[in-house]
Amino acid sequence: MDFLTLFLIYLCFVLAVTALLCLCSGRKESFLTRSVNRASQVLSLVIPAQLQRVTHRALHRLFHTRSCLFVVLHIALQAAVFGEYTWEVFVYCWELQFHVLLLLLPYLLLAGNMGCFLLCSRANPGIVTKSNAASLVKVYAYDGVLFQRGLVCPTCTVEKPARSKHCSVCRTCVHRFDHHCVWVNNCIGASNTGMFLLYLLSLTATAGAVAAVTAAFLIQVLLLSNIMHGTYLDAQGQEHAVEIPFLVQHLFLTFPRIVFMLGFVILLTLVLGGYFSFSLYLALTNQTTNEWCKSRRFGGPPHLPSQPHDRPLIYRNIYSKGIWRNLKEIFNPPTVLERKKK
């Protein structure tokens, strides 16, 4: 009971923090941002200045420069999960005569995920250069709100096509910029958004498959031990019917690493599934993460010269062409020639 309570509290806390980050990520001067800033101000009075500088440099190195640290962490987590799955779950399930395809499914999904990972991390996301900037400008129209015609990137010194953005991590402008993903150590743009969706889908499916096989194994163990239909004695010697908290505690004491791994992959499946659903929604509506965030915190940028000052600008997604064509565009980005034919 104690283990189950602590695990449920931990799970609720992680999900609540994730939901709070999702709700507040697109709001300018949100409650979360103000709270973090105030906490930083308070901590700056207590933490030594030298430690603050070291921490700031470390965070800048992690999140504002290209680094393989998250890639290594990504591979290490997968190796740990599949090491535990192979060493214990696979062996036990093989002895219990589980179907071989069911046992091999996580490995097949892992192979597909690693393929998508390599393609997504090594692909050119759609870097805007001086040689292709003039042609990329003609691919998407400027909406006049999020993207203005004639703006020049001060770093790359090229005209910024609509839906592009300069990535401070990669130090390049990316066409149809979505975001910079530290887990694949690359930008997500026009040329690899489709592969990134497949990467998220395969990663979610891999975690879900490991969780399903592991849960099936633990349930089979309980069924074979007949503990699900029995009773147990408490510390006072009183007899009680077996309940779910007791079953979970019994499994944790018998297979602690397997139960911990199961809790981790279930949580990972929920988080990845939510993120994949959000990314799929953006793809079906022909939006990028960058555009979604900008549109949510859009509070009145400078007015266009041709627009009266008493009429506020209203953002409208002009790039959506319907679900099927939007999804097709993700996997087959439009070119200048295709745009002229339309």
N, C-alpha and C positions, 0 to 999 in steps of 0.2 A: 504493500500500500504506500509506503514511504517513497519507494522508487517511482511508482506510477505518478504520485502527486508531484514530485519534483520534475519528472519528465514533462508532464502536462503544463506545469508552470513555465518551464523552459521553452516549450513549443509555443505557448501563447505569447510569451514575451518576444520571441523571434518574429512571429507572424505579425504582432502588433507594431514592432519597429519597422518591419518591411512595408506594411500598409501605410504607416506614417510617412516614411520616406517617399513612397509613390504619390501620396496625396499632396505632399508639400514640395516635391521636386520642381514643379513648374510654376510655382507662385513666387512672385517677386516680393522680397522682404516678408517672407512667411514667418509664422510663429516659430517654426523649427530653425530658420536662419537666425532670427533674433535671439533665440535661446542659446544657440551655439556661439554666437558672437559675445553674448553676455557672459557665458561660461568661460570663454577664452580670455575675456578681460579680467575676470576674477582669478583665474589660474595664473595669469601673467604676473599677478602681484605676489604669488607664492612660489612659483617655479623659478629657479635661477635663470638669468639671462643666457648663460652659456648653454644650458640644457635646452632652452627654447630655440636657440639657433640651430643646435644639432637636430632637434626634432623637426624643425621647419625644413632643413636641408634634406632630411631623410624622406619626409612626405613629398617634397618637391621631386626628389629622385624617383619615388615610386609612381606618382600619379601625373607628373608633368614632363617626364622624359621617357623615351622608349627604353623599356627594361624587360628582360626575360624572366624576372622574378615570379610574376604571376603565371607565366607559362610553365615554369618549373613546379610551382605550387599546384597548378592544374593537373599536371602529369603525376605528381606525387600523391594527390588525393585519389586519382583513378587507380594508381598502383596499389595504394593501401586498401581500397575497397575491393578490388579484384583479387588482391592477395588473400584477404580474409575469406572472400567468397570461394576461391579455389581451394584454399587449404582446409576449410571446414565445411562450408555449405555444400559445395560440389561433391566432396568425398562422401558426406553423410547421405546426400540425396542419391548418389550412385548406389550406395548400399541398400537404400530403401527402394531401388528400382524405379526412380522417376524416369519419365520419357527423355531420351537423349536430346531430342530437339528442344525441349523445354530448358534443359540444362545448358545447352550451347547457345540459346537465344541471346543472353547478355553479351557473349563474346562476339557474336555476329554484329550486334548493334554497336559494340565498342569499335570494331574494325571500321564500320561505316562512319562512326563519329570521328575517328582519328583521320580518316580520309578527308572528311569535310573540314576538319580543323586545319590540316596542312594546306588545303586549297584556299581556305579563307585567310589564313595568316600570310601566305606567300603571294596572294593575288594582288595585282595593282587595283586599288579601290576606285581609281578614276582621277588620278592626279592631274591637276590643271597646270599646263606649262605654257610658255610663250608660243610654242608651235601649234598647240591645239586650242588655245583659249578662244580664238576668233570663231572656230567652228562650234565649240561647246556653248558659246553665248546664244547660238541659234536653236539649240535643242529645246529649251524650256522658255516660256514667256515670263516676263517679270510681273509679279502681282501688284507692285506699287506699294505694298505694305511691309512685308517681311523682306522683300528683295527689290532693290532699286536699280534702275539702269544706270550705267556709267560709273559705278563705284570701282575703284582700283585697290587691290590688296597692297598695303604699304610694305609688306614683307616680300611678297613674290613679284610685285610690280607688274601684275597682269590684271586685266579687267575681269571682275568676278562674274561668272555666269550665274543665272538664276538657280537657286537651290544649292549653291556651293557655299563652302565655309573654309576658312583657314584653320587648320589643326595646329595648335601650338605645340603639341607633342611631336608630331611628325614634321612640323615646320613646312608644310605644303598646303596648298588649296586643293580640296577634294570636291569633285563634281557629285551633286546630289548627296551631300554629306549627311550621314545619319548620326554617328557618334564614333569616338575612338574607344575600342575595346581593349582593355589591358590583358584580358585572358587570351586573346589571339595575337596580341602585340601588333595590331594593325588597325587602320581606320576602316570603317564600314561605309562604303559609298556606292556609287552607281554600278560598279562592276562586280562587287562581291556581296551585295545585300541578299541575293537569292541563296548563295552558298551559306551565308550566315544564318538564314532561316532554317536551312537543312541541318546545319550544325546544332542549333538550339533544339530542333525536333529530335534529332538522333541522341543528343545528350539527355533530354528528358525521357525518351523511350528507354535508354540504357539504364538510367537510375530506376525507372519504374519496373523494368524487367528484373533487376537484381532484387528490388523490394518484393515483387510478387513471388519469385522463387524462394526467397528466404522466408517470407511469411507462410508459404505453403509447407515448407519444411518444418517450421515450428508448430504449425497446426497438426501436421502428421505425427510429430513427436508426442504431442498432448493426447492425440487419439490413441496411439499405441500404448501409452502409459496408463490409460483409463482414469487419469486424474481429473478429467473434465466432468466425470459423473460420480466422483467420490466426495468424501468429506475430510475435514482436517480439524485438529485440536489446537485451540489458542493457548496462550500462556497460562490461563486459569484452568485449562483442562476441559473447556466447554467445546462441544462439537458444533461445527458450522458447515453449511454447504459451500462448495467451492465456487468463488465468484471471480470475475475478470481480474480485479486487482491482485488476487492471490495467484492466478495463473501467470500474470505478467511477472510478478515477483519470483515465482518459481522458475520461470524461463531465464530470468536475469541471473539468478544464482547458479543455474545449470549451464547456461551458454551466455556468459556476460558479454563477450566480444561480439557475438552474433547479434544479440539484442541491441547493443549499442550501434552496430553497423546498420541494422534495420531502421532504427530511429533516425539515424543520419540520412540514409537514402530516401526515406519517406519525406522528411523535411526538404531535402534537396529536390525531390520530384515535385513537391508543391510549389517551391520557389521558382524552379525552372519552368514548370508548366504555366505559372502565372506570367512570367516574363515572355515565354513563347507566345502566349495568347495575346499579350499586348503588342508584341512585334508583328504578329499576324494581322491584328486589327489595323496597325499602321500601314501594312502592305496592302490590305484590301481597300483602304481608303486613300491610298497613294499619298501618304504623309511620311516624313522622316521624324526621328526622335528630336532632332534639332528644331524642326518646324513645329512639332507638337508643343515643345517647351516654350518656344517663342510666342506661339499663339495664345497659350494659357496665361503668360505673364504680360501680354501685350496691353499696355495701359495708356497708349497715346503717344506715339513717336512724333517727330516733327512732321507738320503738314506738308503735303505736296504744294508746289507753287500754284497749280491749277485748281486747288481745292479750297473752298472757303474755310476760314479758321473756326467758324462756329459749327462746322460739321465734323465730328470725330471720325477718324478712319476706322473702318470695320473690316476685320480679317475674314476672308472667305477662301476656302480651298479651291483653287482654280485648276488643280492638276488631276483631280479625280475624274475618271472616264468610265466608271462602272467596275463592279467587283472583278469580272473576268479579265478585262483589259488592264486593270490595275495590277492584278497578280501576274499577268503575262509580261508586263513591263518590268517587274522585279527580276525575272529570269532572262529577259531579253530586252536590255535597256535600249531606248530609242536613239537613233542617230539623226544627223542632219538630213540625210536623204529620205529617211522615213517620214520626218516631219514635213518635208516639202511635198511628198506624195499625198499626205492628208490634207 
